[in-house]
Amino acid sequence: MLLLSRAQECDAGQRRLWIAASAFACGIGIWATHFIAMLAYDGGLPISYGLGLTGLSVVLAIAGSWGAILVASEGTSGYSFASGGMLMALAIATMHLTGMQAIEAQATIEYDPYVTLAAVVTGAGLATLSFLTFFKLTGAKRIVISSLIFVLSICALHFTSMSGIVLVPDPAKDVAQMTIATDVLAAIIMAVSTGLILVALGAVFLESHLTDLRGLANASLEGLLILRDGRIIDANERFQEMSGWKFTELQGNVPDVVLISHSADGEGHREMLLIARDETEISVEVVAKKIVYRGRGCEVLVIRDLTERKRAEEMIEHLAHHDVLTDLPNRSLFDTRIRQALQIAHRKRSQVAVFCLDLDRFKAVNDIFGHAEGDRILCKVAAILKRCAADGETVARLGGDEFAIIQPGKQPEAARRLAARILDEFAAGMDTTRDPTAVGVSIGIALFPSDGTTAEDLCNNADTALYRVKHAGRGSACFFDAEMDEAVRARRQIENDLRHAIIRNQIHVSYQPILDTRTGEINGYEALMRWNRPGHGMSEPNIFIPIAEESGTIVQLGEWVLRQACMEAARWPDPLSIAVNVSPVQFMLPNLYDQIAGILTETGLVPARLELEITEAALVRDRARVMATLVRLRELGVRIVMDDFGTGFSSLSNLRTFPFDKIKVDRSFTGALEHDAAARSIVRAIIGLGHSLGMPVVTEGVETEVQRQIVGKPDIEPSIKAAARESFLSAQTGTEVLKIHRTATRQG
């Protein structure tokens, strides 16, 4: 039963072998039980046993047991168990009757057929119950219970059958010469049965232990080689799968046949190359350990396949130095390549060109058609640049729509040819007249060593040349020119400094008083942003404001000025108005209204005291949305002033469409009032227009008495903004503002 339980744990190939072993042990057990019982039988006559039939009986017992167990174990229903039980009873009965026929004595054996049939039926029932118990129960109890029932089946059949047997003396019967004495038979039975059963039990435990160890070794993800005296004596299945070698081909060889040393990584860990059967080289990690194997000291080599790890490391390395979208070198690899190119050029006294490329219209395409289309365009651009570049030239994507190229060679001829190829390819593959998603390219080029000797200088100078191209109309290539690009460099420096001006406390607000010509009183102030730029002094607004608008910094600066002006005005003792300029760029913000309303709430300034000065340029782009924002601000109580009227996009339709609270005449007209009759006529016309529309008019930049008299005719009664430099004051406390307020009034 123990052997049979082992058979159930094995696969189909080994199961039949273990069933045969179980049948062998069962047949020996049945045979031993019969003859040990016969040794205790007293028939009243001397008895011995024939050698031939005694040997045949054990064979019949084993064969019958094998058939019975095979039938019972192959099925799962009660019929298979009953069939196996019947076959087992027949096997026991056959062995029993054959063993009885082996009796050598001067007597005749008589059988009671009814008792013999009853013995077979009883044995069959108990054997069936034994099989049923074994295959239905679990754990150790199934072996114990089924074994007890099996023993009972064998004994019941034997002793029931023996009760129906009678030895009738027959003095005339001859006794065979080749017989086995009972005492000899007893010794043989005890020795053979005990030895075979012990061997069978030992085989179960030993095979189970060895099979489990080999299965564990074969289940390992690492290959294992066992070495004795430096030669291979065993290998697991994983190593054979990994290398393609069969164990028979490896056995007896030294490991150097398949393993080549590559590098060491700490004690016991080595990186080696495994030579597969097809002669491919596999990178592996080998660890050597000392073990006891088959009773002798051996060395085991644990071999781990590093193919996947190497592939992952290569992929990580590639991703770390290449752009995921375009697979071009990224900024990190570009920096490495440019330094290498400069070192080679310096050593060979050759030249290198550095290209900075920027895509025209890409932001608009990306915003309108979505990021997926933007990604497609970037991949298409990368393909164009790779086609244009020659071997030895590096094309990189630095980020966004910025690309760069490193070109060794004779310069500037090679750079001109490459730039021309790129522009031609873009013209052919990116037709902006037909394809709304097509983009252009602008190229800035700097040369080593004439434009710089370091990577940083070359990249900065190429970027400066690119900046000049973009401001000159885009879609072309330009080489760096130190003299021509000085203004661009200064402009970019202003752009960079502006980004940090607020944090560094370089921005402050000056307040320009607005006078009423009828009373001479100050009725408000205009907040003007001033920048004290380190190393340059006070920077003129007409210089840095356009740059701030172009770079987008005006959004941050405008919000800061508005908040400072509202905070200051809220502290004044008199409810004077405060005028703040709003850039057209700020009107592109979807949350401009919420921003202004939030600042008014935060500072506590009454909305009616705030005047927002806008130019007509704000109405050119997305007029409907800007008008909607102005209407909401007007409903909030904020007053809207048309600034710089008479210049730029001045249109009377704007005055008709939106009821502005004031009109401001540009200072360019005011400065020409004393010597230009046309300017005087235009100013008077604007003042008259404002008067007829019921809008107050502010004339900007009145600095002399003559100018005041020209714009301050009694029949028109406009307001004047005093623009004298001494009238400016920085953001101070409310008391100081009031003092200058009185001073300005006396001057007026």
C-alpha positions in Angstrom: 0.0 0.0 0.0 2.9 2.4 0.7 4.3 1.6 -2.8 0.9 2.1 -4.3 0.6 5.5 -2.7 4.0 6.4 -4.2 2.7 5.4 -7.6 -0.1 7.9 -7.3 2.4 10.8 -6.8 4.3 10.0 -10.0 3.6 10.9 -13.6 2.2 8.3 -16.0 5.6 7.1 -17.1 6.7 6.1 -13.6 3.3 5.2 -12.2 3.3 1.8 -13.9 6.7 1.0 -12.6 5.6 1.7 -9.0 2.4 -0.3 -9.5 4.6 -3.2 -10.6 6.7 -2.7 -7.5 3.6 -2.6 -5.4 2.3 -5.8 -7.0 5.6 -7.5 -6.4 5.5 -6.6 -2.7 1.8 -7.7 -2.5 2.5 -11.0 -4.2 5.4 -11.8 -1.9 3.2 -10.8 1.1 0.3 -13.2 0.0 2.8 -16.0 -0.8 4.5 -15.6 2.6 1.2 -15.4 4.5 0.1 -18.7 2.9 3.2 -20.7 3.5 3.8 -19.4 7.0 0.2 -20.4 7.8 0.8 -23.8 6.2 3.9 -24.3 8.4 1.4 -24.2 11.3 -1.0 -26.6 9.6 -1.1 -30.1 11.2 -2.6 -32.6 8.8 -1.7 -35.7 10.9 0.9 -36.7 8.2 4.5 -35.6 7.4 4.3 -32.8 4.8 6.9 -31.3 2.4 6.5 -29.0 -0.5 7.4 -29.5 -4.2 9.9 -27.1 -5.5 8.3 -26.4 -8.9 4.8 -25.6 -7.8 6.0 -23.6 -4.8 8.0 -21.4 -7.1 5.0 -21.1 -9.5 2.7 -20.1 -6.7 4.8 -17.0 -6.0 4.9 -16.0 -9.7 1.1 -16.4 -9.9 0.6 -14.3 -6.7 2.7 -11.4 -8.1 1.1 -11.5 -11.6 -2.4 -11.7 -10.2 -1.7 -8.8 -7.8 -0.3 -6.7 -10.6 -3.4 -7.2 -12.7 -5.7 -6.4 -9.8 -3.9 -3.3 -8.7 -3.6 -2.0 -12.3 -7.4 -2.3 -12.8 -8.3 -0.8 -9.5 -5.9 2.2 -9.9 -6.8 3.1 -13.5 -10.4 3.7 -12.7 -12.3 6.0 -10.3 -15.7 4.3 -10.1 -16.9 1.5 -7.8 -16.9 -0.9 -10.8 -13.1 -0.6 -11.1 -12.6 -1.2 -7.4 -15.0 -4.2 -7.5 -13.2 -5.6 -10.6 -9.8 -5.1 -8.9 -11.1 -6.8 -5.7 -12.4 -9.8 -7.7 -9.1 -10.1 -9.6 -7.2 -9.9 -6.3 -9.4 -12.6 -4.7 -8.8 -14.8 -7.8 -5.1 -14.2 -7.5 -5.0 -15.1 -3.9 -7.2 -18.2 -4.5 -5.0 -19.3 -7.5 -1.9 -18.9 -5.4 -3.6 -20.7 -2.5 -4.6 -23.7 -4.6 -1.3 -23.9 -6.4 0.5 -23.8 -3.1 -1.8 -26.6 -1.8 -1.0 -28.7 -4.9 2.7 -28.3 -4.0 2.1 -30.4 -0.8 4.1 -33.6 -1.0 2.6 -36.3 1.3 1.1 -39.8 1.1 -2.3 -38.4 1.0 -5.0 -37.1 -1.3 -6.4 -33.5 -0.9 -10.1 -33.2 -1.1 -11.8 -29.7 -1.5 -15.2 -28.6 -0.5 -16.3 -26.4 -3.5 -18.9 -24.4 -1.5 -16.4 -23.5 1.2 -13.8 -22.6 -1.5 -16.4 -20.4 -3.3 -17.4 -18.7 0.0 -13.7 -18.0 0.6 -13.2 -16.4 -2.8 -16.3 -14.3 -2.4 -15.3 -13.2 1.1 -11.8 -12.3 -0.1 -13.2 -10.4 -3.1 -15.5 -8.3 -0.9 -12.7 -7.4 1.5 -10.2 -6.7 -1.3 -12.8 -4.4 -2.9 -13.3 -2.6 0.4 -9.6 -2.3 0.8 -9.2 -0.6 -2.7 -12.2 1.6 -2.0 -10.7 2.7 1.3 -7.3 3.4 -0.2 -8.5 5.5 -3.1 -11.2 7.4 -1.3 -9.5 8.3 2.0 -6.6 10.7 2.4 -3.5 10.9 4.6 -1.8 8.2 6.6 -5.1 6.7 7.7 -5.9 5.4 4.2 -2.7 3.3 4.2 -3.3 1.9 7.7 -7.0 1.1 7.3 -6.6 -0.3 3.7 -3.6 -2.4 4.8 -5.6 -3.9 7.7 -8.5 -4.7 5.4 -6.2 -6.3 2.9 -4.5 -8.5 5.5 -8.0 -9.5 6.6 -9.0 -10.3 3.0 -5.9 -12.6 2.6 -6.3 -14.3 5.9 -10.1 -14.8 5.5 -9.7 -16.4 2.1 -6.9 -18.6 3.2 -8.4 -19.9 6.5 -11.9 -20.2 5.1 -10.6 -22.2 2.2 -8.4 -24.4 4.5 -11.5 -25.2 6.6 -12.9 -27.0 3.5 -9.8 -29.1 2.8 -9.3 -32.7 4.0 -6.1 -34.8 3.6 -7.1 -38.4 3.0 -4.2 -40.9 3.7 -3.0 -42.8 0.6 -0.1 -45.1 1.4 0.2 -46.1 -2.3 1.0 -42.5 -3.4 4.6 -41.7 -4.3 6.3 -38.6 -2.8 8.5 -36.5 -5.2 12.2 -36.5 -4.5 12.7 -32.7 -5.1 10.9 -31.3 -2.1 11.6 -28.6 0.4 11.5 -29.4 4.1 9.3 -27.3 6.2 12.0 -25.8 8.4 14.0 -24.9 5.2 10.9 -23.4 3.7 10.3 -21.4 6.8 13.8 -19.9 6.7 13.5 -19.1 3.0 10.1 -17.5 3.4 11.2 -15.4 6.3 14.4 -14.2 4.6 13.0 -13.6 1.2 9.8 -11.9 2.2 11.3 -9.8 4.9 14.2 -8.8 2.7 12.1 -7.9 -0.3 9.6 -6.0 1.7 12.3 -4.0 3.5 14.0 -3.3 0.1 10.7 -2.1 -1.3 10.1 0.2 1.6 13.6 1.5 1.4 13.2 2.1 -2.3 10.1 4.2 -1.6 11.8 6.5 0.8 15.1 6.7 -1.1 13.5 7.2 -4.5 11.1 9.8 -3.0 14.1 11.7 -1.5 16.2 11.5 -4.6 13.4 12.4 -6.9 12.4 15.4 -4.8 16.0 16.6 -4.8 16.4 16.2 -8.6 13.0 17.8 -9.2 14.0 20.7 -7.1 17.3 21.0 -9.0 15.5 20.8 -12.3 12.9 23.4 -11.2 15.7 25.9 -10.5 15.9 28.9 -12.9 19.7 28.6 -12.7 21.8 26.0 -14.5 23.7 23.6 -12.2 26.9 21.7 -13.0 28.3 19.2 -10.5 32.1 18.8 -10.6 34.2 16.1 -9.1 38.0 16.4 -9.4 37.4 19.2 -11.9 35.2 17.2 -14.2 31.5 17.3 -14.9 29.6 14.4 -13.3 26.0 15.8 -13.4 24.0 18.7 -14.8 20.4 19.8 -14.3 17.8 20.2 -17.0 17.9 24.0 -16.9 21.6 24.0 -17.9 20.9 21.6 -20.7 18.1 23.8 -21.9 20.2 26.9 -21.6 23.2 25.5 -23.5 21.7 23.0 -25.8 24.2 20.4 -24.7 23.0 17.0 -23.6 24.4 15.5 -20.3 26.0 12.6 -22.1 28.0 15.1 -24.1 29.1 17.0 -21.0 29.8 14.1 -18.7 33.5 13.7 -17.9 34.6 17.0 -19.5 36.1 20.0 -17.8 33.8 23.0 -17.5 36.2 25.1 -19.6 34.8 23.4 -22.7 31.6 25.4 -22.3 32.5 28.3 -20.0 35.0 31.1 -20.8 36.1 33.5 -18.1 35.0 37.1 -18.7 35.3 39.2 -15.6 35.1 38.9 -11.8 32.5 40.6 -9.6 33.4 40.0 -6.0 34.4 36.8 -4.3 32.9 33.7 -5.8 30.9 35.7 -8.5 32.3 35.6 -12.0 30.9 36.9 -15.3 31.6 34.3 -18.0 30.5 33.4 -21.5 28.7 30.1 -22.0 29.4 28.5 -25.4 26.1 26.9 -26.5 25.9 23.9 -28.7 25.1 26.1 -31.7 28.3 28.1 -30.9 26.4 31.2 -29.7 27.9 33.0 -26.7 25.6 33.6 -23.7 26.6 36.0 -21.0 26.2 34.2 -17.6 27.0 34.7 -14.0 28.7 31.8 -12.3 28.9 31.1 -8.5 31.0 28.2 -7.2 30.0 26.4 -4.0 31.4 23.4 -2.2 28.9 20.5 -1.4 28.8 16.8 -0.5 27.2 14.9 -3.4 26.8 11.1 -3.5 28.9 10.9 -0.4 31.9 12.7 -1.8 33.1 16.3 -1.8 32.1 18.1 -5.0 31.9 21.6 -6.4 28.6 22.9 -7.8 28.6 25.7 -10.4 25.4 27.8 -10.2 25.0 29.4 -13.7 22.6 32.3 -14.2 21.6 33.5 -17.6 22.3 37.2 -17.9 20.8 37.7 -21.3 17.6 39.4 -20.1 19.5 41.5 -17.6 22.0 42.6 -20.2 19.2 43.4 -22.6 17.4 45.4 -19.9 20.7 47.3 -19.0 21.2 48.1 -22.7 17.7 49.4 -23.0 18.0 51.5 -19.9 21.3 52.8 -21.2 19.7 53.6 -24.5 16.7 55.3 -22.9 19.0 57.4 -20.7 20.7 58.8 -23.7 18.0 58.9 -26.3 14.7 60.6 -26.8 11.8 58.2 -26.2 9.6 59.7 -29.0 12.1 60.1 -31.9 14.9 57.8 -30.7 17.4 60.6 -31.4 20.2 61.3 -28.9 18.9 63.5 -26.1 20.6 66.4 -24.4 22.8 64.2 -22.2 24.3 62.3 -25.1 24.5 65.5 -27.2 26.6 67.1 -24.5 28.9 64.1 -24.5 29.2 64.0 -28.3 29.9 67.7 -28.6 32.7 67.5 -26.1 34.2 64.5 -27.9 33.9 66.3 -31.3 35.6 69.4 -29.9 38.5 67.4 -28.4 39.0 65.6 -31.7 38.8 68.9 -33.6 41.3 70.6 -31.2 43.7 67.7 -31.6 43.5 67.6 -35.4 43.1 71.4 -35.7 39.9 70.9 -37.7 36.5 72.6 -37.4 33.0 71.8 -36.1 29.7 73.4 -36.8 26.9 73.4 -34.1 23.3 73.8 -35.4 20.4 74.9 -33.2 17.1 74.2 -34.9 13.6 75.4 -33.9 10.3 74.4 -35.5 8.1 77.3 -36.8 4.4 77.1 -36.1 4.8 73.9 -34.0 3.1 75.3 -30.9 0.1 76.3 -32.9 -0.1 72.9 -34.6 0.3 71.1 -31.3 -2.4 73.3 -29.6 -4.9 73.0 -32.5 -4.5 69.4 -33.6 -3.5 67.8 -30.3 -0.4 66.2 -28.8 -0.8 63.0 -30.9 -0.4 65.1 -34.1 2.4 67.0 -32.5 4.2 63.8 -31.8 3.8 62.7 -35.4 5.3 65.9 -36.7 8.3 65.6 -34.3 8.9 62.0 -35.6 8.6 63.3 -39.2 11.1 66.1 -38.5 13.5 63.6 -36.9 13.3 61.4 -40.0 14.0 64.5 -42.2 17.1 65.5 -40.1 18.5 62.0 -40.1 18.2 61.8 -43.9 20.0 65.1 -44.3 22.8 64.3 -41.8 25.8 62.3 -43.0 27.7 59.6 -41.1 29.7 61.0 -38.3 27.2 63.8 -37.7 25.0 63.8 -34.6 21.3 64.8 -34.7 19.8 65.3 -31.3 16.5 66.4 -29.8 17.1 68.7 -26.9 13.4 69.0 -25.8 10.1 70.2 -27.1 10.6 71.4 -30.7 14.3 72.1 -30.2 16.8 70.1 -32.2 20.6 70.3 -32.6 23.2 68.9 -35.0 27.0 68.4 -34.5 28.8 68.5 -37.8 32.6 67.9 -38.0 34.3 68.9 -41.2 35.5 71.8 -43.3 33.6 74.9 -42.3 31.6 76.9 -43.2 31.1 75.2 -46.5 29.8 71.9 -45.0 27.4 73.8 -42.7 26.0 75.8 -45.6 25.4 72.6 -47.6 23.7 70.8 -44.7 21.5 73.9 -43.9 20.5 74.0 -47.5 19.6 70.3 -47.6 17.5 70.7 -44.4 15.6 73.7 -45.8 15.0 72.0 -49.1 13.8 68.8 -47.4 11.4 70.9 -45.2 10.2 72.7 -48.3 9.5 69.4 -50.0 8.1 67.5 -47.1 6.4 70.3 -45.1 4.2 72.3 -47.5 2.5 74.8 -45.3 0.2 76.0 -48.1 -1.4 72.6 -48.5 -0.9 70.9 -45.2 -2.3 72.8 -42.1 -0.1 70.6 -39.8 3.1 71.4 -41.7 5.8 73.3 -39.9 8.9 75.2 -40.9 12.4 75.3 -39.4 14.7 78.1 -38.4 18.4 77.3 -38.0 21.2 79.1 -36.1 24.8 78.0 -36.7 28.0 78.5 -34.7 31.5 77.4 -35.7 34.4 76.0 -33.8 36.9 77.6 -33.1 35.9 81.0 -34.6 32.6 81.4 -32.7 33.7 79.7 -29.5 36.0 77.1 -28.1 33.8 75.4 -25.5 30.5 73.5 -25.9 28.7 76.1 -23.8 29.9 79.1 -26.0 29.1 77.3 -29.2 25.6 76.3 -28.1 24.9 79.8 -26.8 26.1 81.5 -29.9 24.2 79.1 -32.2 21.1 79.8 -30.1 21.7 83.5 -30.4 21.9 83.2 -34.2 18.7 81.2 -34.1 17.0 83.9 -32.1 18.0 86.5 -34.7 16.5 84.2 -37.5 13.2 83.9 -35.7 12.9 87.6 -35.3 13.9 88.3 -38.9 11.1 86.2 -40.4 11.8 82.6 -39.6 12.3 79.8 -42.1 16.0 80.3 -42.9 19.5 79.7 -41.6 21.9 82.1 -40.1 25.5 82.0 -39.0 26.5 83.6 -35.7 28.0 87.1 -36.1 29.4 88.7 -33.0 28.6 92.3 -34.0 25.2 91.7 -35.4 24.2 89.4 -32.6 25.3 91.7 -29.8 21.9 93.4 -29.8 20.2 90.0 -29.8 22.4 88.9 -26.9 21.5 92.1 -24.9 17.8 91.5 -25.7 18.0 87.9 -24.4 19.9 89.0 -21.3 17.1 91.5 -20.6 14.6 88.7 -21.1 16.4 86.5 -18.7 16.9 89.3 -16.1 13.2 90.2 -16.2 12.2 86.7 -15.1 13.9 87.2 -11.8 13.3 91.0 -11.3 10.4 90.6 -9.0 12.0 88.1 -6.7 15.2 90.2 -6.5 13.1 93.4 -5.6 14.3 95.2 -8.7 10.8 96.3 -9.8 9.0 99.2 -8.2 6.0 101.4 -9.0 6.1 105.1 -9.6 2.9 107.2 -9.6 2.2 109.9 -12.1 -0.4 112.5 -11.1 -3.4 113.3 -13.3 -4.6 117.0 -13.0 -8.0 118.5 -13.7 -7.5 121.6 -15.9 -10.6 123.3 -14.6 -9.6 123.1 -10.9 -5.9 122.3 -11.0 -6.5 119.5 -8.5 -5.1 116.0 -8.7 -8.0 113.6 -9.3 -5.9 110.4 -9.6 -2.6 108.8 -10.4 -1.3 106.4 -13.0 0.8 103.5 -11.7 4.0 103.1 -13.8 6.3 100.2 -13.6 10.0 101.0 -13.2 13.0 98.6 -13.3 16.2 99.3 -11.5 18.4 96.9 -13.4 21.7 96.1 -11.6 24.6 97.4 -13.6 22.4 99.4 -15.9 20.5 101.8 -13.7 16.8 102.7 -14.4 15.8 100.8 -17.6 13.4 102.6 -19.9 9.9 101.1 -20.1 9.9 101.4 -23.9 12.9 99.0 -23.9 11.9 96.3 -21.5 8.1 96.3 -21.8 8.0 95.0 -25.4 10.5 92.3 -24.5 8.4 91.3 -21.5 5.3 91.1 -23.7 7.1 89.0 -26.3 8.5 86.6 -23.7 5.3 86.4 -21.7 7.0 87.8 -18.5 4.5 90.7 -18.7 1.8 88.5 -17.3 3.7 88.1 -14.0 4.9 91.7 -14.0 1.4 93.1 -14.8 -0.2 91.1 -12.0 2.4 92.3 -9.5 2.0 96.0 -10.5 -1.8 95.8 -10.3 -1.6 94.3 -6.8 0.9 96.9 -5.6 -1.0 99.8 -7.0 -4.3 98.6 -5.5 -2.7 98.1 -2.1 -1.2 101.6 -2.2 -4.4 103.3 -3.4 -6.4 101.5 -0.7 -4.3 103.3 1.9 -4.8 106.8 0.5 -7.0 109.1 2.7 -8.7 110.6 -0.4 -10.7 108.4 -2.8 -8.5 109.2 -5.8 -8.5 107.0 -8.8 -5.6 104.7 -9.7 -4.9 103.9 -13.4 -3.0 100.7 -14.3 -1.9 99.7 -17.8 -3.0 96.2 -19.0 -1.0 94.6 -21.8 -2.7 92.9 -24.7 -0.8 89.8 -23.7 -2.6 89.8 -20.4 -6.0 89.7 -22.2 -5.0 86.3 -23.6 -5.4 84.9 -20.1 -8.7 83.2 -19.7 -8.8 84.1 -16.0 -8.0 87.8 -16.3 -11.3 88.9 -14.9 -11.0 86.5 -11.9 -7.5 87.7 -11.3 -8.5 91.4 -11.2 -11.6 90.7 -9.1 -9.5 88.7 -6.6 -6.9 91.5 -6.3 -9.6 94.1 -5.6 -11.1 91.8 -2.9 -7.7 91.1 -1.4 -6.6 94.7 -1.2 -10.1 96.1 -0.3 -10.0 98.8 -3.1 -13.3 100.0 -4.4 -13.7 98.8 -8.0 -14.8 102.3 -9.1 -11.4 103.8 -8.1 -9.6 101.4 -10.5 -9.0 102.5 -14.1 -7.6 99.9 -16.5 -5.8 101.4 -19.5 -5.8 99.3 -22.6 -4.5 99.9 -26.1 -6.5 99.0 -29.2 -4.0 96.3 -29.9 -5.8 94.2 -27.3 -8.9 94.3 -29.4 -7.2 93.0 -32.6 -6.7 89.4 -31.4 -9.9 87.5 -30.3 -11.9 90.7 -30.2 -15.1 88.9 -29.0 -13.5 87.4 -25.9 -11.7 90.6 -25.0 -14.9 92.6 -25.3 -16.7 90.0 -23.1 -14.0 90.5 -20.5 -14.2 94.3 -20.6 -18.0 94.1 -20.2 -17.6 92.0 -17.1 -15.0 94.3 -15.6 -17.3 97.3 -16.4 -20.2 95.6 -14.6 -17.9 95.0 -11.6 -17.4 98.8 -11.5 -13.9 99.1 -12.9 -13.5 102.0 -15.4 -11.9 101.2 -18.8 -9.7 103.8 -20.5 -8.6 103.8 -24.2 -4.9 104.4 -24.1 -2.7 105.8 -26.8 -5.6 106.8 -29.0 -4.6 108.1 -32.3 -1.8 105.6 -32.9 -1.6 102.0 -33.9 -4.9 100.4 -34.7 -7.1 103.4 -33.8 -10.6 102.8 -35.0 -13.7 104.9 -34.3 -15.7 101.6 -34.4 -14.1 100.7 -31.1 -15.5 103.9 -29.5 -18.9 103.1 -30.9 -18.8 99.4 -29.9 -17.7 99.8 -26.3 -18.4 102.8 -24.0 -15.0 103.6 -22.7 -14.8 105.8 -19.6 -11.9 107.9 -20.9 -9.7 108.5 -23.9 -6.0 109.1 -23.6 -4.1 111.0 -26.3 -0.7 109.5 -27.0 2.3 111.6 -25.8 3.7 111.7 -29.3 1.1 114.3 -30.3 1.5 116.2 -27.1 5.2 116.7 -27.6 4.6 118.2 -31.0 1.9 120.7 -30.0 4.1 123.7 -29.9 5.6 123.4 -33.4 3.3 121.2 -35.4 -0.1 122.5 -36.5 -1.2 119.1 -37.6 -0.6 117.7 -34.2 -2.6 120.5 -32.6 -5.5 119.8 -35.0 -5.4 116.1 -34.3 -5.4 116.6 -30.5 -8.2 119.1 -30.6 -10.2 116.8 -32.8 -9.7 113.9 -30.4 -10.7 116.1 -27.5 -13.7 117.3 -29.4 -14.6 113.7 -30.2 -14.4 112.7 -26.6 -16.5 115.7 -25.6 -19.2 114.8 -28.1 -19.3 111.2 -26.9 -19.4 112.3 -23.2 -15.9 110.8 -22.5 -13.3 112.7 -20.5 -10.0 113.0 -22.4 -6.6 112.7 -20.8 -3.7 114.3 -22.7 -0.5 112.4 -21.9 2.9 114.1 -21.5 2.0 117.8 -20.9 5.2 119.3 -19.6 5.0 123.0 -20.4 2.6 125.9 -19.9 2.2 126.3 -23.6 1.1 122.7 -24.0 -1.3 123.1 -21.1 -2.9 126.2 -22.6 -3.3 124.5 -26.0 -5.1 121.5 -24.7 -6.8 123.4 -21.9 -9.1 125.8 -23.8 -12.1 126.8 -21.7 -14.6 125.5 -24.2 -13.2 121.9 -24.1 -12.2 121.4 -20.4 -10.0 118.3 -20.7 -7.8 116.7 -18.0 -4.0 116.8 -18.2 -1.5 114.3 -17.1 1.6 116.0 -15.6 4.6 114.1 -17.0 7.4 116.1 -15.5 10.1 113.9 -14.1 9.8 115.6 -10.7 6.1 114.5 -10.4 7.0 110.8 -10.2 7.0 109.2 -6.8 7.6 105.6 -5.8 5.2 103.5 -3.8 5.3 104.9 -0.3 2.9 105.3 2.6 -0.4 107.1 2.3 0.9 110.2 4.3 3.8 110.8 1.8 1.5 110.4 -1.2 -0.8 113.1 0.3 2.2 115.5 0.7 3.3 115.1 -2.8 -0.4 115.4 -3.8 -0.4 118.9 -2.2 2.9 119.8 -3.9 1.6 118.7 -7.3 -1.5 120.8 -6.7 0.5 123.9 -6.0 2.6 123.2 -9.2 -0.6 122.8 -11.1 
